[in-house]
Amino acid sequence: MSVNKNLQDLRLRLKPGVRLVAVSKTMPVNMLREAYEAGQRHFGENKVQEIIRKQPEMPADVQWHFIGHLQTNKVKFITPFVQLIESVDSLKLLKEINRQAAHNNRIINCLLQFYIADEETKFGLDEAEAQQLLETLRAEKLNQVAIVGVMGMASFTDNREQIRGEFRRLKAIFDWLKSEWFPADDRFKEISMGMSGDFDIAMEEGATNVRIGSGIFGLRV
Ligand SMILES: *Cc1c(COP(=O)(O)O)cnc(C)c1O
């Protein structure tokens, strides 16, 4: 099994227009380089320490996605280079990203993470919290961040109909936000959902961005 072969097989299964993010958490940089050599440019990491260690060791055109829970006091370490923060789950976090983006003279793309699983452990907003966040944003504009879509993780289960239902819910949330809050904003178009075990379902339900780790790099230890 090789990273190169896995990527080739995966690309054949991607729907046109769906972006593949290689989730390289816990993997050594030589494996990320293998994926890079095979043409992969979008990489996802879920820990600040790890992404800031790997970033300088990879070519400058890598597009880094931050996909894990992000503490406000660590935002400053990733804002110089991160391409997309997929896991925004509070106004406080968004404000800090805005502040640090301004320091770096950048506009940073963000996804709002929604809680769609029936598990206690996952992070994310619900509809009411998102509504509140966006109402506050309308009052005090944050010019250094762009909300470009939504992200969610389905439950860890073998029940594919349950997973489908959860993805469908995220798509409905996206449609609601698009029509109520972002009708004229072309940047708001991303639905990040689907991992190695369920990205096929996610694409059927409208994913534009899938996040795949073990399906590329093998199982994490
Ligand atoms: C680890 C992780 C993935 C990838 O999981 P795999 O099952 O290895 O494909 C996707 N999204 C997030 C948020 C993750 O933490």
The ligand as an SDF file (V2000), in Angstrom:
LIG
                    3D

 15 15  0  0  0  0  0  0  0  0999 V2000
   -8.8940   12.6820   11.7070 C   0  0  0  0  0  0  0  0  0  0  0  0
   -9.9000   13.5470   11.0460 C   0  0  0  0  0  0  0  0  0  0  0  0
  -10.3450   13.2690    9.7490 C   0  0  0  0  0  0  0  0  0  0  0  0
   -9.8760   12.0940    8.9250 C   0  0  0  0  0  0  0  0  0  0  0  0
  -10.2660   10.8700    9.4610 O   0  0  0  0  0  0  0  0  0  0  0  0
  -10.0130    9.4990    8.6710 P   0  0  0  0  0  0  0  0  0  0  0  0
  -11.0540    8.5790    9.1990 O   0  0  0  0  0  0  0  0  0  0  0  0
   -8.6220    9.0650    9.0220 O   0  0  0  0  0  0  0  0  0  0  0  0
  -10.1630    9.7620    7.2210 O   0  0  0  0  0  0  0  0  0  0  0  0
  -11.2790   14.1330    9.1880 C   0  0  0  0  0  0  0  0  0  0  0  0
  -11.7450   15.2110    9.8460 N   0  0  0  0  0  0  0  0  0  0  0  0
  -11.3230   15.5160   11.0890 C   0  0  0  0  0  0  0  0  0  0  0  0
  -11.8910   16.7230   11.7590 C   0  0  0  0  0  0  0  0  0  0  0  0
  -10.3980   14.6990   11.7340 C   0  0  0  0  0  0  0  0  0  0  0  0
  -10.0100   15.0070   12.9760 O   0  0  0  0  0  0  0  0  0  0  0  0
  1  2  1  0
  2  3  1  0
  2 14  2  0
  3  4  1  0
  3 10  2  0
  4  5  1  0
  5  6  1  0
  6  7  2  0
  6  8  1  0
  6  9  1  0
 10 11  1  0
 11 12  2  0
 12 13  1  0
 12 14  1  0
 14 15  1  0
M  END
$$$$
